């Protein structure tokens, strides 16, 4: 296996990890906050 093949596999691995992180973050935010809160445009108010 040459250098560029290893770099390609590493890039795919990083992309998969980032995708899993984004899905986990989406799930956590969806559990913690209501959709109305996330879609509100009120700045500085909670």
mmCIF entry with sequence, helices, sheets and N, C-alpha, C, O atoms, coordinates in Angstrom:
data_MODEL
# 
_entry.id   MODEL 
# 
_entity.id                         1 
_entity.type                       polymer 
_entity.pdbx_number_of_molecules   1 
# 
_entity_poly.entity_id                      1 
_entity_poly.type                           'polypeptide(L)' 
_entity_poly.nstd_linkage                   no 
_entity_poly.nstd_monomer                   no 
_entity_poly.pdbx_seq_one_letter_code       
;(UNK)(UNK)(UNK)(UNK)(UNK)(UNK)(UNK)(UNK)(UNK)(UNK)(UNK)(UNK)(UNK)(UNK)(UNK)(UNK)
(UNK)(UNK)(UNK)(UNK)(UNK)(UNK)(UNK)(UNK)(UNK)(UNK)(UNK)(UNK)(UNK)(UNK)(UNK)(UNK)
(UNK)(UNK)(UNK)(UNK)(UNK)(UNK)(UNK)(UNK)(UNK)(UNK)(UNK)(UNK)(UNK)(UNK)
;
_entity_poly.pdbx_seq_one_letter_code_can   XXXXXXXXXXXXXXXXXXXXXXXXXXXXXXXXXXXXXXXXXXXXXX 
_entity_poly.pdbx_strand_id                 A 
# 
loop_
_entity_poly_seq.entity_id 
_entity_poly_seq.num 
_entity_poly_seq.mon_id 
_entity_poly_seq.hetero 
1 1  UNK n 
1 2  UNK n 
1 3  UNK n 
1 4  UNK n 
1 5  UNK n 
1 6  UNK n 
1 7  UNK n 
1 8  UNK n 
1 9  UNK n 
1 10 UNK n 
1 11 UNK n 
1 12 UNK n 
1 13 UNK n 
1 14 UNK n 
1 15 UNK n 
1 16 UNK n 
1 17 UNK n 
1 18 UNK n 
1 19 UNK n 
1 20 UNK n 
1 21 UNK n 
1 22 UNK n 
1 23 UNK n 
1 24 UNK n 
1 25 UNK n 
1 26 UNK n 
1 27 UNK n 
1 28 UNK n 
1 29 UNK n 
1 30 UNK n 
1 31 UNK n 
1 32 UNK n 
1 33 UNK n 
1 34 UNK n 
1 35 UNK n 
1 36 UNK n 
1 37 UNK n 
1 38 UNK n 
1 39 UNK n 
1 40 UNK n 
1 41 UNK n 
1 42 UNK n 
1 43 UNK n 
1 44 UNK n 
1 45 UNK n 
1 46 UNK n 
# 
_struct_asym.id          A 
_struct_asym.entity_id   1 
# 
loop_
_struct_conf.conf_type_id 
_struct_conf.id 
_struct_conf.pdbx_PDB_helix_id 
_struct_conf.beg_label_comp_id 
_struct_conf.beg_label_asym_id 
_struct_conf.beg_label_seq_id 
_struct_conf.pdbx_beg_PDB_ins_code 
_struct_conf.end_label_comp_id 
_struct_conf.end_label_asym_id 
_struct_conf.end_label_seq_id 
_struct_conf.pdbx_end_PDB_ins_code 
_struct_conf.beg_auth_comp_id 
_struct_conf.beg_auth_asym_id 
_struct_conf.beg_auth_seq_id 
_struct_conf.end_auth_comp_id 
_struct_conf.end_auth_asym_id 
_struct_conf.end_auth_seq_id 
_struct_conf.pdbx_PDB_helix_class 
_struct_conf.details 
_struct_conf.pdbx_PDB_helix_length 
HELX_P HELX_P1 AA1 UNK A 3  ? UNK A 32 ? UNK A 3  UNK A 32 1 ? 30 
HELX_P HELX_P2 AA2 UNK A 35 ? UNK A 39 ? UNK A 35 UNK A 39 1 ? 5  
# 
_struct_conf_type.id          HELX_P 
_struct_conf_type.criteria    ? 
_struct_conf_type.reference   ? 
# 
loop_
_atom_site.group_PDB 
_atom_site.id 
_atom_site.type_symbol 
_atom_site.label_atom_id 
_atom_site.label_alt_id 
_atom_site.label_comp_id 
_atom_site.label_asym_id 
_atom_site.label_entity_id 
_atom_site.label_seq_id 
_atom_site.pdbx_PDB_ins_code 
_atom_site.Cartn_x 
_atom_site.Cartn_y 
_atom_site.Cartn_z 
_atom_site.occupancy 
_atom_site.B_iso_or_equiv 
_atom_site.pdbx_formal_charge 
_atom_site.auth_seq_id 
_atom_site.auth_comp_id 
_atom_site.auth_asym_id 
_atom_site.auth_atom_id 
_atom_site.pdbx_PDB_model_num 
ATOM 1   N N  . UNK A 1 1  ? 0.852   -1.170 0.000  1.00 0.00 ? 1  UNK A N  1 
ATOM 2   C CA . UNK A 1 1  ? 0.000   0.000  0.000  1.00 0.00 ? 1  UNK A CA 1 
ATOM 3   C C  . UNK A 1 1  ? 0.900   1.235  0.000  1.00 0.00 ? 1  UNK A C  1 
ATOM 4   O O  . UNK A 1 1  ? 1.816   1.348  0.814  1.00 0.00 ? 1  UNK A O  1 
ATOM 5   N N  . UNK A 1 2  ? 0.632   2.139  -0.905 1.00 0.00 ? 2  UNK A N  1 
ATOM 6   C CA . UNK A 1 2  ? 1.492   3.307  -1.004 1.00 0.00 ? 2  UNK A CA 1 
ATOM 7   C C  . UNK A 1 2  ? 0.980   4.458  -0.127 1.00 0.00 ? 2  UNK A C  1 
ATOM 8   O O  . UNK A 1 2  ? -0.082  4.375  0.489  1.00 0.00 ? 2  UNK A O  1 
ATOM 9   N N  . UNK A 1 3  ? 1.763   5.515  -0.095 1.00 0.00 ? 3  UNK A N  1 
ATOM 10  C CA . UNK A 1 3  ? 1.501   6.664  0.771  1.00 0.00 ? 3  UNK A CA 1 
ATOM 11  C C  . UNK A 1 3  ? 0.154   7.301  0.486  1.00 0.00 ? 3  UNK A C  1 
ATOM 12  O O  . UNK A 1 3  ? -0.583  7.616  1.420  1.00 0.00 ? 3  UNK A O  1 
ATOM 13  N N  . UNK A 1 4  ? -0.186  7.500  -0.776 1.00 0.00 ? 4  UNK A N  1 
ATOM 14  C CA . UNK A 1 4  ? -1.425  8.206  -1.128 1.00 0.00 ? 4  UNK A CA 1 
ATOM 15  C C  . UNK A 1 4  ? -2.669  7.387  -0.812 1.00 0.00 ? 4  UNK A C  1 
ATOM 16  O O  . UNK A 1 4  ? -3.718  7.951  -0.501 1.00 0.00 ? 4  UNK A O  1 
ATOM 17  N N  . UNK A 1 5  ? -2.565  6.088  -0.887 1.00 0.00 ? 5  UNK A N  1 
ATOM 18  C CA . UNK A 1 5  ? -3.687  5.234  -0.493 1.00 0.00 ? 5  UNK A CA 1 
ATOM 19  C C  . UNK A 1 5  ? -3.935  5.349  1.008  1.00 0.00 ? 5  UNK A C  1 
ATOM 20  O O  . UNK A 1 5  ? -5.084  5.422  1.445  1.00 0.00 ? 5  UNK A O  1 
ATOM 21  N N  . UNK A 1 6  ? -2.863  5.366  1.795  1.00 0.00 ? 6  UNK A N  1 
ATOM 22  C CA . UNK A 1 6  ? -3.011  5.539  3.238  1.00 0.00 ? 6  UNK A CA 1 
ATOM 23  C C  . UNK A 1 6  ? -3.607  6.904  3.575  1.00 0.00 ? 6  UNK A C  1 
ATOM 24  O O  . UNK A 1 6  ? -4.461  7.007  4.456  1.00 0.00 ? 6  UNK A O  1 
ATOM 25  N N  . UNK A 1 7  ? -3.167  7.936  2.889  1.00 0.00 ? 7  UNK A N  1 
ATOM 26  C CA . UNK A 1 7  ? -3.719  9.280  3.110  1.00 0.00 ? 7  UNK A CA 1 
ATOM 27  C C  . UNK A 1 7  ? -5.202  9.301  2.748  1.00 0.00 ? 7  UNK A C  1 
ATOM 28  O O  . UNK A 1 7  ? -6.001  9.930  3.442  1.00 0.00 ? 7  UNK A O  1 
ATOM 29  N N  . UNK A 1 8  ? -5.570  8.627  1.681  1.00 0.00 ? 8  UNK A N  1 
ATOM 30  C CA . UNK A 1 8  ? -6.971  8.565  1.265  1.00 0.00 ? 8  UNK A CA 1 
ATOM 31  C C  . UNK A 1 8  ? -7.825  7.863  2.316  1.00 0.00 ? 8  UNK A C  1 
ATOM 32  O O  . UNK A 1 8  ? -8.911  8.338  2.648  1.00 0.00 ? 8  UNK A O  1 
ATOM 33  N N  . UNK A 1 9  ? -7.346  6.741  2.840  1.00 0.00 ? 9  UNK A N  1 
ATOM 34  C CA . UNK A 1 9  ? -8.082  6.041  3.888  1.00 0.00 ? 9  UNK A CA 1 
ATOM 35  C C  . UNK A 1 9  ? -8.187  6.891  5.160  1.00 0.00 ? 9  UNK A C  1 
ATOM 36  O O  . UNK A 1 9  ? -9.225  6.899  5.821  1.00 0.00 ? 9  UNK A O  1 
ATOM 37  N N  . UNK A 1 10 ? -7.126  7.593  5.490  1.00 0.00 ? 10 UNK A N  1 
ATOM 38  C CA . UNK A 1 10 ? -7.151  8.466  6.664  1.00 0.00 ? 10 UNK A CA 1 
ATOM 39  C C  . UNK A 1 10 ? -8.176  9.586  6.477  1.00 0.00 ? 10 UNK A C  1 
ATOM 40  O O  . UNK A 1 10 ? -8.898  9.926  7.414  1.00 0.00 ? 10 UNK A O  1 
ATOM 41  N N  . UNK A 1 11 ? -8.242  10.152 5.289  1.00 0.00 ? 11 UNK A N  1 
ATOM 42  C CA . UNK A 1 11 ? -9.211  11.217 5.019  1.00 0.00 ? 11 UNK A CA 1 
ATOM 43  C C  . UNK A 1 11 ? -10.639 10.695 5.120  1.00 0.00 ? 11 UNK A C  1 
ATOM 44  O O  . UNK A 1 11 ? -11.508 11.370 5.671  1.00 0.00 ? 11 UNK A O  1 
ATOM 45  N N  . UNK A 1 12 ? -10.887 9.500  4.594  1.00 0.00 ? 12 UNK A N  1 
ATOM 46  C CA . UNK A 1 12 ? -12.218 8.902  4.722  1.00 0.00 ? 12 UNK A CA 1 
ATOM 47  C C  . UNK A 1 12 ? -12.557 8.626  6.185  1.00 0.00 ? 12 UNK A C  1 
ATOM 48  O O  . UNK A 1 12 ? -13.692 8.838  6.611  1.00 0.00 ? 12 UNK A O  1 
ATOM 49  N N  . UNK A 1 13 ? -11.583 8.158  6.947  1.00 0.00 ? 13 UNK A N  1 
ATOM 50  C CA . UNK A 1 13 ? -11.808 7.913  8.363  1.00 0.00 ? 13 UNK A CA 1 
ATOM 51  C C  . UNK A 1 13 ? -12.154 9.187  9.114  1.00 0.00 ? 13 UNK A C  1 
ATOM 52  O O  . UNK A 1 13 ? -13.057 9.190  9.950  1.00 0.00 ? 13 UNK A O  1 
ATOM 53  N N  . UNK A 1 14 ? -11.442 10.269 8.823  1.00 0.00 ? 14 UNK A N  1 
ATOM 54  C CA . UNK A 1 14 ? -11.733 11.555 9.451  1.00 0.00 ? 14 UNK A CA 1 
ATOM 55  C C  . UNK A 1 14 ? -13.119 12.040 9.051  1.00 0.00 ? 14 UNK A C  1 
ATOM 56  O O  . UNK A 1 14 ? -13.854 12.565 9.887  1.00 0.00 ? 14 UNK A O  1 
ATOM 57  N N  . UNK A 1 15 ? -13.483 11.872 7.794  1.00 0.00 ? 15 UNK A N  1 
ATOM 58  C CA . UNK A 1 15 ? -14.808 12.298 7.330  1.00 0.00 ? 15 UNK A CA 1 
ATOM 59  C C  . UNK A 1 15 ? -15.912 11.519 8.044  1.00 0.00 ? 15 UNK A C  1 
ATOM 60  O O  . UNK A 1 15 ? -16.937 12.094 8.412  1.00 0.00 ? 15 UNK A O  1 
ATOM 61  N N  . UNK A 1 16 ? -15.713 10.227 8.239  1.00 0.00 ? 16 UNK A N  1 
ATOM 62  C CA . UNK A 1 16 ? -16.712 9.413  8.937  1.00 0.00 ? 16 UNK A CA 1 
ATOM 63  C C  . UNK A 1 16 ? -16.819 9.832  10.396 1.00 0.00 ? 16 UNK A C  1 
ATOM 64  O O  . UNK A 1 16 ? -17.921 9.916  10.937 1.00 0.00 ? 16 UNK A O  1 
ATOM 65  N N  . UNK A 1 17 ? -15.677 10.099 11.042 1.00 0.00 ? 17 UNK A N  1 
ATOM 66  C CA . UNK A 1 17 ? -15.703 10.566 12.430 1.00 0.00 ? 17 UNK A CA 1 
ATOM 67  C C  . UNK A 1 17 ? -16.432 11.908 12.558 1.00 0.00 ? 17 UNK A C  1 
ATOM 68  O O  . UNK A 1 17 ? -17.202 12.109 13.497 1.00 0.00 ? 17 UNK A O  1 
ATOM 69  N N  . UNK A 1 18 ? -16.191 12.814 11.625 1.00 0.00 ? 18 UNK A N  1 
ATOM 70  C CA . UNK A 1 18 ? -16.885 14.106 11.650 1.00 0.00 ? 18 UNK A CA 1 
ATOM 71  C C  . UNK A 1 18 ? -18.385 13.928 11.451 1.00 0.00 ? 18 UNK A C  1 
ATOM 72  O O  . UNK A 1 18 ? -19.181 14.608 12.099 1.00 0.00 ? 18 UNK A O  1 
ATOM 73  N N  . UNK A 1 19 ? -18.772 13.032 10.572 1.00 0.00 ? 19 UNK A N  1 
ATOM 74  C CA . UNK A 1 19 ? -20.195 12.766 10.357 1.00 0.00 ? 19 UNK A CA 1 
ATOM 75  C C  . UNK A 1 19 ? -20.843 12.207 11.627 1.00 0.00 ? 19 UNK A C  1 
ATOM 76  O O  . UNK A 1 19 ? -21.937 12.628 12.003 1.00 0.00 ? 19 UNK A O  1 
ATOM 77  N N  . UNK A 1 20 ? -20.173 11.267 12.280 1.00 0.00 ? 20 UNK A N  1 
ATOM 78  C CA . UNK A 1 20 ? -20.703 10.708 13.516 1.00 0.00 ? 20 UNK A CA 1 
ATOM 79  C C  . UNK A 1 20 ? -20.801 11.768 14.610 1.00 0.00 ? 20 UNK A C  1 
ATOM 80  O O  . UNK A 1 20 ? -21.754 11.775 15.390 1.00 0.00 ? 20 UNK A O  1 
ATOM 81  N N  . UNK A 1 21 ? -19.819 12.658 14.665 1.00 0.00 ? 21 UNK A N  1 
ATOM 82  C CA . UNK A 1 21 ? -19.837 13.742 15.649 1.00 0.00 ? 21 UNK A CA 1 
ATOM 83  C C  . UNK A 1 21 ? -21.017 14.678 15.390 1.00 0.00 ? 21 UNK A C  1 
ATOM 84  O O  . UNK A 1 21 ? -21.692 15.098 16.330 1.00 0.00 ? 21 UNK A O  1 
ATOM 85  N N  . UNK A 1 22 ? -21.270 15.007 14.119 1.00 0.00 ? 22 UNK A N  1 
ATOM 86  C CA . UNK A 1 22 ? -22.384 15.892 13.775 1.00 0.00 ? 22 UNK A CA 1 
ATOM 87  C C  . UNK A 1 22 ? -23.721 15.247 14.112 1.00 0.00 ? 22 UNK A C  1 
ATOM 88  O O  . UNK A 1 22 ? -24.623 15.923 14.605 1.00 0.00 ? 22 UNK A O  1 
ATOM 89  N N  . UNK A 1 23 ? -23.862 13.950 13.856 1.00 0.00 ? 23 UNK A N  1 
ATOM 90  C CA . UNK A 1 23 ? -25.115 13.255 14.187 1.00 0.00 ? 23 UNK A CA 1 
ATOM 91  C C  . UNK A 1 23 ? -25.313 13.215 15.696 1.00 0.00 ? 23 UNK A C  1 
ATOM 92  O O  . UNK A 1 23 ? -26.423 13.439 16.178 1.00 0.00 ? 23 UNK A O  1 
ATOM 93  N N  . UNK A 1 24 ? -24.255 12.933 16.448 1.00 0.00 ? 24 UNK A N  1 
ATOM 94  C CA . UNK A 1 24 ? -24.356 12.898 17.908 1.00 0.00 ? 24 UNK A CA 1 
ATOM 95  C C  . UNK A 1 24 ? -24.700 14.281 18.455 1.00 0.00 ? 24 UNK A C  1 
ATOM 96  O O  . UNK A 1 24 ? -25.512 14.392 19.373 1.00 0.00 ? 24 UNK A O  1 
ATOM 97  N N  . UNK A 1 25 ? -24.099 15.330 17.910 1.00 0.00 ? 25 UNK A N  1 
ATOM 98  C CA . UNK A 1 25 ? -24.396 16.693 18.356 1.00 0.00 ? 25 UNK A CA 1 
ATOM 99  C C  . UNK A 1 25 ? -25.829 17.072 18.018 1.00 0.00 ? 25 UNK A C  1 
ATOM 100 O O  . UNK A 1 25 ? -26.508 17.712 18.822 1.00 0.00 ? 25 UNK A O  1 
ATOM 101 N N  . UNK A 1 26 ? -26.293 16.685 16.842 1.00 0.00 ? 26 UNK A N  1 
ATOM 102 C CA . UNK A 1 26 ? -27.688 16.938 16.469 1.00 0.00 ? 26 UNK A CA 1 
ATOM 103 C C  . UNK A 1 26 ? -28.630 16.269 17.460 1.00 0.00 ? 26 UNK A C  1 
ATOM 104 O O  . UNK A 1 26 ? -29.605 16.879 17.900 1.00 0.00 ? 26 UNK A O  1 
ATOM 105 N N  . UNK A 1 27 ? -28.344 15.021 17.812 1.00 0.00 ? 27 UNK A N  1 
ATOM 106 C CA . UNK A 1 27 ? -29.195 14.275 18.733 1.00 0.00 ? 27 UNK A CA 1 
ATOM 107 C C  . UNK A 1 27 ? -29.215 14.936 20.118 1.00 0.00 ? 27 UNK A C  1 
ATOM 108 O O  . UNK A 1 27 ? -30.268 15.060 20.743 1.00 0.00 ? 27 UNK A O  1 
ATOM 109 N N  . UNK A 1 28 ? -28.027 15.359 20.589 1.00 0.00 ? 28 UNK A N  1 
ATOM 110 C CA . UNK A 1 28 ? -27.943 15.980 21.910 1.00 0.00 ? 28 UNK A CA 1 
ATOM 111 C C  . UNK A 1 28 ? -28.678 17.324 21.941 1.00 0.00 ? 28 UNK A C  1 
ATOM 112 O O  . UNK A 1 28 ? -29.392 17.607 22.903 1.00 0.00 ? 28 UNK A O  1 
ATOM 113 N N  . UNK A 1 29 ? -28.519 18.143 20.920 1.00 0.00 ? 29 UNK A N  1 
ATOM 114 C CA . UNK A 1 29 ? -29.206 19.432 20.868 1.00 0.00 ? 29 UNK A CA 1 
ATOM 115 C C  . UNK A 1 29 ? -30.709 19.226 20.754 1.00 0.00 ? 29 UNK A C  1 
ATOM 116 O O  . UNK A 1 29 ? -31.479 19.953 21.381 1.00 0.00 ? 29 UNK A O  1 
ATOM 117 N N  . UNK A 1 30 ? -31.133 18.256 19.974 1.00 0.00 ? 30 UNK A N  1 
ATOM 118 C CA . UNK A 1 30 ? -32.565 17.987 19.820 1.00 0.00 ? 30 UNK A CA 1 
ATOM 119 C C  . UNK A 1 30 ? -33.177 17.523 21.137 1.00 0.00 ? 30 UNK A C  1 
ATOM 120 O O  . UNK A 1 30 ? -34.349 17.793 21.398 1.00 0.00 ? 30 UNK A O  1 
ATOM 121 N N  . UNK A 1 31 ? -32.410 16.835 21.967 1.00 0.00 ? 31 UNK A N  1 
ATOM 122 C CA . UNK A 1 31 ? -32.916 16.380 23.264 1.00 0.00 ? 31 UNK A CA 1 
ATOM 123 C C  . UNK A 1 31 ? -32.949 17.506 24.292 1.00 0.00 ? 31 UNK A C  1 
ATOM 124 O O  . UNK A 1 31 ? -33.826 17.530 25.156 1.00 0.00 ? 31 UNK A O  1 
ATOM 125 N N  . UNK A 1 32 ? -32.004 18.437 24.208 1.00 0.00 ? 32 UNK A N  1 
ATOM 126 C CA . UNK A 1 32 ? -31.879 19.492 25.215 1.00 0.00 ? 32 UNK A CA 1 
ATOM 127 C C  . UNK A 1 32 ? -32.773 20.697 24.945 1.00 0.00 ? 32 UNK A C  1 
ATOM 128 O O  . UNK A 1 32 ? -33.211 21.349 25.893 1.00 0.00 ? 32 UNK A O  1 
ATOM 129 N N  . UNK A 1 33 ? -33.055 21.011 23.690 1.00 0.00 ? 33 UNK A N  1 
ATOM 130 C CA . UNK A 1 33 ? -33.775 22.227 23.349 1.00 0.00 ? 33 UNK A CA 1 
ATOM 131 C C  . UNK A 1 33 ? -35.023 21.915 22.530 1.00 0.00 ? 33 UNK A C  1 
ATOM 132 O O  . UNK A 1 33 ? -35.053 20.977 21.733 1.00 0.00 ? 33 UNK A O  1 
ATOM 133 N N  . UNK A 1 34 ? -36.040 22.724 22.752 1.00 0.00 ? 34 UNK A N  1 
ATOM 134 C CA . UNK A 1 34 ? -37.286 22.604 22.006 1.00 0.00 ? 34 UNK A CA 1 
ATOM 135 C C  . UNK A 1 34 ? -37.115 23.233 20.624 1.00 0.00 ? 34 UNK A C  1 
ATOM 136 O O  . UNK A 1 34 ? -36.298 24.137 20.447 1.00 0.00 ? 34 UNK A O  1 
ATOM 137 N N  . UNK A 1 35 ? -37.874 22.761 19.661 1.00 0.00 ? 35 UNK A N  1 
ATOM 138 C CA . UNK A 1 35 ? -37.772 23.288 18.298 1.00 0.00 ? 35 UNK A CA 1 
ATOM 139 C C  . UNK A 1 35 ? -38.150 24.765 18.239 1.00 0.00 ? 35 UNK A C  1 
ATOM 140 O O  . UNK A 1 35 ? -37.561 25.523 17.468 1.00 0.00 ? 35 UNK A O  1 
ATOM 141 N N  . UNK A 1 36 ? -39.122 25.180 19.041 1.00 0.00 ? 36 UNK A N  1 
ATOM 142 C CA . UNK A 1 36 ? -39.505 26.594 19.061 1.00 0.00 ? 36 UNK A CA 1 
ATOM 143 C C  . UNK A 1 36 ? -38.362 27.476 19.540 1.00 0.00 ? 36 UNK A C  1 
ATOM 144 O O  . UNK A 1 36 ? -38.168 28.575 19.020 1.00 0.00 ? 36 UNK A O  1 
ATOM 145 N N  . UNK A 1 37 ? -37.604 27.008 20.522 1.00 0.00 ? 37 UNK A N  1 
ATOM 146 C CA . UNK A 1 37 ? -36.452 27.770 21.010 1.00 0.00 ? 37 UNK A CA 1 
ATOM 147 C C  . UNK A 1 37 ? -35.383 27.876 19.937 1.00 0.00 ? 37 UNK A C  1 
ATOM 148 O O  . UNK A 1 37 ? -34.788 28.938 19.754 1.00 0.00 ? 37 UNK A O  1 
ATOM 149 N N  . UNK A 1 38 ? -35.136 26.781 19.223 1.00 0.00 ? 38 UNK A N  1 
ATOM 150 C CA . UNK A 1 38 ? -34.088 26.783 18.202 1.00 0.00 ? 38 UNK A CA 1 
ATOM 151 C C  . UNK A 1 38 ? -34.465 27.639 16.996 1.00 0.00 ? 38 UNK A C  1 
ATOM 152 O O  . UNK A 1 38 ? -33.587 28.180 16.323 1.00 0.00 ? 38 UNK A O  1 
ATOM 153 N N  . UNK A 1 39 ? -35.751 27.764 16.719 1.00 0.00 ? 39 UNK A N  1 
ATOM 154 C CA . UNK A 1 39 ? -36.178 28.534 15.560 1.00 0.00 ? 39 UNK A CA 1 
ATOM 155 C C  . UNK A 1 39 ? -36.502 29.988 15.880 1.00 0.00 ? 39 UNK A C  1 
ATOM 156 O O  . UNK A 1 39 ? -36.810 30.766 14.978 1.00 0.00 ? 39 UNK A O  1 
ATOM 157 N N  . UNK A 1 40 ? -36.434 30.361 17.160 1.00 0.00 ? 40 UNK A N  1 
ATOM 158 C CA . UNK A 1 40 ? -36.768 31.734 17.530 1.00 0.00 ? 40 UNK A CA 1 
ATOM 159 C C  . UNK A 1 40 ? -35.660 32.688 17.083 1.00 0.00 ? 40 UNK A C  1 
ATOM 160 O O  . UNK A 1 40 ? -34.491 32.312 16.995 1.00 0.00 ? 40 UNK A O  1 
ATOM 161 N N  . UNK A 1 41 ? -36.051 33.912 16.807 1.00 0.00 ? 41 UNK A N  1 
ATOM 162 C CA . UNK A 1 41 ? -35.053 34.905 16.375 1.00 0.00 ? 41 UNK A CA 1 
ATOM 163 C C  . UNK A 1 41 ? -34.799 35.937 17.467 1.00 0.00 ? 41 UNK A C  1 
ATOM 164 O O  . UNK A 1 41 ? -34.234 36.997 17.199 1.00 0.00 ? 41 UNK A O  1 
ATOM 165 N N  . UNK A 1 42 ? -35.207 35.637 18.680 1.00 0.00 ? 42 UNK A N  1 
ATOM 166 C CA . UNK A 1 42 ? -34.965 36.544 19.799 1.00 0.00 ? 42 UNK A CA 1 
ATOM 167 C C  . UNK A 1 42 ? -33.513 36.416 20.249 1.00 0.00 ? 42 UNK A C  1 
ATOM 168 O O  . UNK A 1 42 ? -33.081 35.351 20.689 1.00 0.00 ? 42 UNK A O  1 
ATOM 169 N N  . UNK A 1 43 ? -32.781 37.494 20.136 1.00 0.00 ? 43 UNK A N  1 
ATOM 170 C CA . UNK A 1 43 ? -31.382 37.465 20.543 1.00 0.00 ? 43 UNK A CA 1 
ATOM 171 C C  . UNK A 1 43 ? -31.264 38.007 21.956 1.00 0.00 ? 43 UNK A C  1 
ATOM 172 O O  . UNK A 1 43 ? -31.886 39.015 22.293 1.00 0.00 ? 43 UNK A O  1 
ATOM 173 N N  . UNK A 1 44 ? -30.481 37.353 22.769 1.00 0.00 ? 44 UNK A N  1 
ATOM 174 C CA . UNK A 1 44 ? -30.241 37.797 24.123 1.00 0.00 ? 44 UNK A CA 1 
ATOM 175 C C  . UNK A 1 44 ? -31.296 37.371 25.116 1.00 0.00 ? 44 UNK A C  1 
ATOM 176 O O  . UNK A 1 44 ? -31.153 37.642 26.308 1.00 0.00 ? 44 UNK A O  1 
ATOM 177 N N  . UNK A 1 45 ? -32.336 36.723 24.677 1.00 0.00 ? 45 UNK A N  1 
ATOM 178 C CA . UNK A 1 45 ? -33.373 36.257 25.579 1.00 0.00 ? 45 UNK A CA 1 
ATOM 179 C C  . UNK A 1 45 ? -33.358 34.732 25.608 1.00 0.00 ? 45 UNK A C  1 
ATOM 180 O O  . UNK A 1 45 ? -33.150 34.072 24.590 1.00 0.00 ? 45 UNK A O  1 
ATOM 181 N N  . UNK A 1 46 ? -33.580 34.202 26.786 1.00 0.00 ? 46 UNK A N  1 
ATOM 182 C CA . UNK A 1 46 ? -33.637 32.745 26.903 1.00 0.00 ? 46 UNK A CA 1 
ATOM 183 C C  . UNK A 1 46 ? -34.855 32.337 27.646 1.00 0.00 ? 46 UNK A C  1 
ATOM 184 O O  . UNK A 1 46 ? -35.084 31.145 27.850 1.00 0.00 ? 46 UNK A O  1 
# 
